Each structure stands twice: as structure tokens, then as C-alpha cells.
Amino acid sequence: MAHIIVDDSESLEKAIKRFKRMVEKEGIIREYKKREYFEKPSTILNRKKKSMRRKLMRRTRSRRPEY
């Protein structure tokens, strides 16, 4: 969980900006959006398989020598 400690000398805008950056880095917003709606287990599995296929295609394309 993201939390920050605000100093007395620090402005509120800087603290908010720092908090937003920390939340973005930890991926909290992305995780929230992913879990916002229920997703069937089969849909999750299909999405993961599709992304793995894409990764493999990219790897094989980059390794193939071009003539």
C-alpha cells in the first residue's frame, strides 16, 4: 500500500505529485481497473495464452536473420 509522509516545509501539491507517482509505480490503478469487473477464469486463461503467443512471435521474428 502506498503512503507518504508529508513534511511541514513541503507543499501539498508536491506531496500529491509524489503520491501519484508512487501509486503509478506500484501499479495500484492498473490493478484496480483489472479487478473492477468479474472476469471468468476461462477468459483470463485465454488472455494469458494470447499474450504468450504474441511474445513468442516477437522473439522468433527478432531471431530470424534477414537476407
Secondary structure, DSSP 8 states (H G I E B T S, - for coil): -------SSS-HHHHHHHHHHHHHHHTHHHHHHHHSS---HHHHHHHHHHHHHHHHHHHHHHHS---
